[in-house]
Amino acid sequence: MLLESVPTLKCSSGRKSHPAKLCFFFDEIQACPRAITALCYFYEEMPELHVAAAGSLLEFALKEASFPVGRIQFLNLYPLCFAEYLEATGNPAAATAVLGNPADISPAVHELLRDELKRYFFIGGMPAAVEAYRENRSLRDAFEVQGEIAESYRMDFANYTPQVDRYCLDSVFTSLAQSVGQQIKYSRLGDGYSNLTLKKAFDALCLAQVARRIPSVDSSGLPLGTRASAKIFKALSGMPDDIEYAREDLLTIYRGAMAEQFVGQEMLVSQQGKLYYWNRQAKNSSTEVDYLAVIDGRIHPVEVKSCATGSLRSLHLYIGSYPECGKALVFSDRPYSDLPEQNIKFIPLYSTYASTK
């Protein structure tokens, strides 16, 4: 029995420990469905013991185990956001700046933060990749770790079977990196597979939090999730590479997809995992706003753009359709500026988290 191992651990340590001072940690708990069930008994028979479990693919493991409903608390772990990355790489002053008021940032600090954000675009927020960069200040070292992480995902695809075709998973996994910010059509995620097979693969990657589905919603009221479309959505994924690093404008890297990916990842944290966008389908045309942020009970349209305000057609259409919306937020490579007459703020990309929570 799992509970019997607690006193065994005390004996092997050679000293007495009160359960309240211990932490029992299960890593990769999905590999042992009985351990998932046992969490209930830890809670009921030894509530003073601290128990933590980490794992993925739990939806598959639960086919073989009962889930301890009401006995556990969930905590989603995301990649390091930009401020956390700055802290981890030894730049706490820059972290403080990006968490502060973007209107207070000087031109010199703005350029410094742009340079740091460009590096973050390519290093990303996976702790092992950040640590690899921190040790030698080498992007190449970070890229090698990213490659190892991606390969470990692919090796893990065998654990998704028989519910999902592992080869289809690999195809979808690769395709998603090329589809960031675009509306997803299952038929474009892999050749030679039915839409149903592709959908199962995509859903499995979302359940494992390798990818993130971003539904289109009607903005007529809160909460946004009650008006989410099951058929119209786009995705976030990972797409590290070094060939585009020489580009100076952050909005031109991967034709703007890297910036949209970054804003989405920061908003996943600031919006507590609830991320949506607005899409309006009309005859012979389609209009969308990149994201929607709920701040102080109001819905704010969010765009990731480098263009002038006059060409923000979708954003102006949204403001016209929902005149009671909060101020529009445009994240760009530019310094901060406020245009109250148009109900729009231009905010530097690096201030996404602070400006959307």
C-alpha positions as CSV (number, residue, x, y, z in Angstrom):
1,M,0.0,0.0,0.0
2,L,1.2,3.5,-0.8
3,L,0.4,4.9,2.7
4,E,2.6,2.3,4.3
5,S,5.6,3.8,2.5
6,V,5.4,7.0,4.6
7,P,6.7,5.4,7.8
8,T,9.2,3.4,5.7
9,L,10.7,6.6,4.5
10,K,10.9,7.9,8.0
11,C,12.8,4.8,9.1
12,S,15.2,4.9,6.1
13,S,16.1,8.5,6.9
14,G,17.2,7.5,10.4
15,R,15.3,10.3,12.1
16,K,11.7,10.9,13.2
17,S,9.7,13.3,11.1
18,H,6.2,14.5,11.7
19,P,3.9,14.1,8.6
20,A,3.2,17.8,8.6
21,K,6.8,18.4,7.9
22,L,7.0,16.0,5.0
23,C,6.1,16.4,1.3
24,F,5.3,13.3,-0.6
25,F,5.8,13.9,-4.4
26,F,4.6,11.8,-7.3
27,D,6.2,12.6,-10.6
28,E,4.7,11.3,-13.8
29,I,1.7,10.1,-11.8
30,Q,-0.2,9.1,-15.0
31,A,2.2,6.1,-15.2
32,C,0.5,4.6,-12.1
33,P,-3.3,5.0,-12.2
34,R,-3.6,3.4,-8.7
35,A,-1.5,6.3,-7.4
36,I,-4.2,8.7,-8.7
37,T,-6.9,6.8,-6.9
38,A,-4.7,6.8,-3.7
39,L,-4.7,10.6,-3.5
40,C,-8.2,10.3,-2.0
41,Y,-6.9,8.1,0.8
42,F,-4.0,10.4,1.6
43,Y,-6.5,13.2,2.0
44,E,-8.9,11.1,4.2
45,E,-6.4,9.1,6.3
46,M,-3.4,11.4,6.6
47,P,-4.6,15.0,5.9
48,E,-1.6,16.5,7.6
49,L,0.8,15.1,5.0
50,H,1.7,17.4,2.1
51,V,1.1,15.4,-1.1
52,A,1.9,16.8,-4.6
53,A,1.6,15.0,-8.0
54,A,2.8,16.1,-11.4
55,G,1.9,14.4,-14.7
56,S,0.3,14.7,-18.2
57,L,-2.1,12.7,-20.3
58,L,-4.3,12.2,-17.2
59,E,-7.4,11.9,-19.3
60,F,-5.9,8.6,-20.6
61,A,-4.8,7.3,-17.2
62,L,-8.3,8.0,-15.8
63,K,-9.7,5.3,-18.0
64,E,-8.0,2.9,-15.6
65,A,-8.6,4.7,-12.3
66,S,-11.2,6.6,-10.4
67,F,-10.6,10.3,-9.9
68,P,-10.6,11.7,-6.3
69,V,-13.1,14.5,-6.9
70,G,-13.1,17.1,-4.2
71,R,-9.9,15.8,-2.7
72,I,-7.3,17.7,-4.7
73,Q,-6.4,21.2,-5.9
74,F,-5.2,21.9,-9.4
75,L,-2.3,24.1,-10.3
76,N,-1.4,24.7,-14.0
77,L,2.2,25.4,-14.7
78,Y,3.0,27.5,-17.7
79,P,6.3,28.3,-19.3
80,L,8.2,31.3,-17.7
81,C,6.6,34.5,-18.8
82,F,8.9,37.3,-20.0
83,A,9.2,38.9,-16.5
84,E,10.1,35.5,-15.0
85,Y,12.6,34.9,-17.8
86,L,14.3,38.3,-17.0
87,E,14.5,37.4,-13.3
88,A,15.9,33.9,-14.1
89,T,18.6,35.3,-16.4
90,G,19.8,37.9,-13.8
91,N,18.0,41.0,-14.8
92,P,15.6,41.9,-12.0
93,A,15.5,45.6,-12.9
94,A,14.2,44.8,-16.4
95,A,11.6,42.5,-14.9
96,T,10.4,45.3,-12.7
97,A,10.2,47.6,-15.7
98,V,8.0,45.3,-17.8
99,L,5.7,44.8,-14.8
100,G,5.3,48.5,-14.3
101,N,3.5,51.3,-16.2
102,P,4.7,51.2,-19.9
103,A,4.1,55.0,-20.0
104,D,7.0,55.5,-17.6
105,I,9.6,53.6,-19.7
106,S,12.3,55.8,-21.2
107,P,13.5,55.4,-24.8
108,A,16.8,53.8,-23.7
109,V,15.0,51.3,-21.5
110,H,12.6,50.6,-24.3
111,E,15.4,49.6,-26.6
112,L,17.0,47.4,-23.9
113,L,13.7,45.6,-23.3
114,R,13.2,45.1,-27.1
115,D,16.6,43.4,-27.3
116,E,15.8,41.2,-24.3
117,L,12.4,40.3,-25.8
118,K,13.9,39.3,-29.1
119,R,16.1,36.8,-27.3
120,Y,13.1,35.6,-25.3
121,F,11.2,35.0,-28.6
122,F,13.8,32.4,-29.5
123,I,14.8,31.0,-26.1
124,G,11.2,30.7,-24.9
125,G,10.1,30.0,-21.4
126,M,10.8,26.3,-20.9
127,P,13.0,26.3,-17.7
128,A,15.6,23.9,-19.1
129,A,16.1,26.1,-22.2
130,V,16.4,29.2,-20.1
131,E,18.9,27.6,-17.8
132,A,21.0,26.4,-20.8
133,Y,21.1,30.0,-22.1
134,R,21.8,31.4,-18.6
135,E,24.9,29.2,-18.1
136,N,26.8,30.2,-21.2
137,R,24.7,33.0,-22.8
138,S,24.5,30.8,-25.8
139,L,21.4,30.7,-28.0
140,R,22.7,27.5,-29.6
141,D,22.7,25.8,-26.2
142,A,19.0,26.8,-25.7
143,F,18.1,25.6,-29.2
144,E,19.7,22.2,-28.5
145,V,17.5,21.9,-25.3
146,Q,14.4,22.9,-27.3
147,G,15.2,20.2,-29.8
148,E,15.5,17.6,-27.0
149,I,12.2,18.7,-25.5
150,A,10.4,18.5,-28.9
151,E,11.9,15.0,-29.5
152,S,10.8,13.9,-26.0
153,Y,7.2,15.0,-26.9
154,R,7.4,12.8,-30.1
155,M,8.8,9.9,-28.1
156,D,5.9,10.3,-25.7
157,F,3.3,10.0,-28.5
158,A,3.4,6.2,-28.1
159,N,1.6,6.7,-24.8
160,Y,-1.3,8.3,-26.6
161,T,-2.2,5.0,-28.4
162,P,-4.5,3.3,-29.0
163,Q,-6.8,6.3,-28.5
164,V,-4.9,8.4,-31.0
165,D,-2.8,7.5,-34.1
166,R,0.8,8.4,-33.1
167,Y,1.9,9.1,-36.6
168,C,-1.0,11.5,-37.1
169,L,0.0,13.1,-33.8
170,D,3.5,13.8,-35.2
171,S,2.0,15.3,-38.3
172,V,-0.3,17.6,-36.3
173,F,2.4,18.5,-33.9
174,T,4.6,19.7,-36.8
175,S,1.8,21.5,-38.6
176,L,0.7,23.5,-35.6
177,A,4.0,25.3,-35.4
178,Q,3.3,26.6,-38.9
179,S,-0.3,27.6,-38.0
180,V,0.1,29.9,-35.1
181,G,-2.5,32.7,-35.1
182,Q,-4.4,31.2,-38.0
183,Q,-7.9,29.7,-38.0
184,I,-7.5,25.9,-37.8
185,K,-8.9,23.6,-40.4
186,Y,-8.3,20.0,-39.6
187,S,-7.7,19.0,-43.2
188,R,-4.6,21.3,-43.2
189,L,-3.0,19.6,-40.2
190,G,-1.9,16.4,-42.0
191,D,-2.1,14.6,-45.3
192,G,-3.6,11.2,-45.7
193,Y,-5.8,11.3,-42.5
194,S,-9.5,11.8,-42.1
195,N,-10.8,14.9,-40.3
196,L,-11.9,12.8,-37.4
197,T,-8.4,11.3,-37.0
198,L,-6.8,14.8,-37.2
199,K,-9.4,16.2,-34.7
200,K,-8.6,13.4,-32.2
201,A,-4.8,14.2,-32.5
202,F,-5.4,17.9,-32.1
203,D,-7.7,17.4,-29.1
204,A,-5.1,15.1,-27.5
205,L,-2.3,17.7,-27.8
206,C,-4.7,20.3,-26.3
207,L,-5.6,18.0,-23.4
208,A,-1.9,17.4,-22.8
209,Q,-1.3,21.2,-23.0
210,V,1.2,20.9,-25.8
211,A,-1.1,23.1,-27.8
212,R,-3.9,25.6,-26.9
213,R,-7.2,26.0,-28.6
214,I,-8.4,29.6,-28.7
215,P,-12.1,29.7,-29.5
216,S,-13.9,32.5,-31.3
217,V,-16.6,34.2,-29.1
218,D,-19.5,36.6,-29.3
219,S,-18.5,39.7,-27.3
220,S,-22.0,40.7,-26.3
221,G,-21.5,39.9,-22.7
222,L,-19.6,38.1,-19.9
223,P,-18.4,35.4,-19.2
224,L,-16.9,35.0,-22.7
225,G,-16.6,31.2,-22.4
226,T,-20.4,30.8,-22.5
227,R,-20.3,32.2,-26.1
228,A,-17.3,30.2,-27.3
229,S,-17.6,28.5,-30.7
230,A,-16.7,24.8,-30.9
231,K,-16.1,25.1,-34.7
232,I,-14.2,28.4,-35.1
233,F,-10.8,28.5,-33.3
234,K,-7.1,29.0,-33.7
235,A,-4.1,27.7,-31.9
236,L,-0.9,28.5,-30.0
237,S,2.1,26.2,-30.2
238,G,5.9,26.3,-30.0
239,M,8.2,27.2,-33.0
240,P,11.8,27.8,-32.0
241,D,14.4,28.5,-34.7
242,D,17.4,30.8,-35.2
243,I,17.2,31.7,-38.9
244,E,15.0,34.7,-38.3
245,Y,17.0,36.2,-35.4
246,A,18.7,38.7,-37.6
247,R,15.4,40.6,-38.2
248,E,15.3,43.9,-36.4
249,D,11.5,44.5,-36.3
250,L,9.9,42.2,-33.8
251,L,6.7,42.2,-35.7
252,T,8.4,40.8,-38.9
253,I,9.8,37.7,-37.3
254,Y,7.9,34.8,-38.8
255,R,5.7,37.3,-40.5
256,G,4.3,38.4,-37.1
257,A,3.4,34.9,-35.9
258,M,6.1,35.0,-33.2
259,A,4.7,38.3,-31.7
260,E,1.2,36.9,-31.7
261,Q,2.4,33.7,-30.1
262,F,4.1,35.7,-27.4
263,V,1.1,37.9,-26.7
264,G,-1.1,34.8,-26.4
265,Q,1.3,33.1,-24.0
266,E,1.5,36.1,-21.8
267,M,-2.3,36.5,-21.8
268,L,-2.8,32.9,-20.9
269,V,-1.1,33.7,-17.6
270,S,-2.6,37.2,-17.1
271,Q,-6.1,36.0,-18.0
272,Q,-5.8,32.9,-15.9
273,G,-5.9,30.4,-18.7
274,K,-9.0,31.9,-20.4
275,L,-8.1,33.1,-23.9
276,Y,-10.5,34.0,-26.7
277,Y,-10.6,36.0,-29.9
278,W,-13.3,37.7,-32.0
279,N,-14.2,36.6,-35.5
280,R,-17.0,37.8,-37.7
281,Q,-17.9,35.9,-40.9
282,A,-19.6,37.8,-43.6
283,K,-20.3,37.1,-47.3
284,N,-17.0,37.1,-49.2
285,S,-15.0,38.4,-46.1
286,S,-13.9,37.5,-42.7
287,T,-12.8,39.9,-39.9
288,E,-11.1,39.1,-36.7
289,V,-9.5,40.6,-33.6
290,D,-6.5,38.7,-32.4
291,Y,-7.5,38.3,-28.7
292,L,-10.0,39.6,-26.1
293,A,-9.0,40.6,-22.6
294,V,-11.3,40.9,-19.6
295,I,-10.0,43.6,-17.3
296,D,-12.0,45.0,-14.4
297,G,-15.2,43.5,-15.8
298,R,-14.9,45.0,-19.3
299,I,-14.0,43.3,-22.5
300,H,-11.0,44.9,-24.3
301,P,-10.1,44.0,-27.9
302,V,-6.4,43.2,-28.4
303,E,-4.4,43.4,-31.6
304,V,-0.8,42.6,-32.4
305,K,0.2,45.1,-35.1
306,S,3.0,47.3,-36.4
307,C,0.8,49.4,-38.7
308,A,-0.7,52.9,-38.2
309,T,-4.0,53.3,-36.5
310,G,-5.7,54.2,-39.8
311,S,-5.2,50.6,-41.1
312,L,-6.6,48.8,-38.0
313,R,-9.8,48.0,-39.9
314,S,-10.8,45.0,-37.8
315,L,-10.2,46.8,-34.5
316,H,-12.3,49.8,-35.6
317,L,-15.0,47.5,-36.8
318,Y,-15.1,45.8,-33.4
319,I,-15.2,49.1,-31.5
320,G,-18.1,50.2,-33.8
321,S,-19.9,46.9,-33.2
322,Y,-19.4,47.0,-29.4
323,P,-19.3,50.7,-28.3
324,E,-19.4,49.8,-24.6
325,C,-16.2,47.8,-24.8
326,G,-13.1,48.7,-22.9
327,K,-10.2,50.6,-24.5
328,A,-8.6,48.7,-27.4
329,L,-5.0,47.5,-26.8
330,V,-2.6,47.4,-29.7
331,F,0.7,45.6,-28.8
332,S,3.4,46.7,-31.2
333,D,7.1,47.4,-31.5
334,R,6.5,51.0,-30.8
335,P,6.8,52.9,-27.4
336,Y,3.7,53.6,-25.4
337,S,1.1,56.0,-26.7
338,D,-2.6,56.7,-25.8
339,L,-5.2,57.9,-28.3
340,P,-8.2,58.6,-26.2
341,E,-10.2,60.1,-29.2
342,Q,-10.0,56.7,-30.9
343,N,-10.3,54.7,-27.7
344,I,-7.0,52.9,-28.5
345,K,-3.7,52.5,-26.6
346,F,-0.5,51.4,-28.3
347,I,1.5,49.4,-25.8
348,P,5.0,47.8,-26.3
349,L,4.9,44.0,-26.7
350,Y,7.0,43.5,-23.6
351,S,4.3,45.0,-21.4
352,T,1.6,42.5,-22.5
353,Y,1.3,40.7,-19.1
354,A,1.1,43.9,-17.0
355,S,-1.4,45.5,-19.3
356,T,-3.9,42.6,-19.6
357,K,-4.3,41.4,-16.0
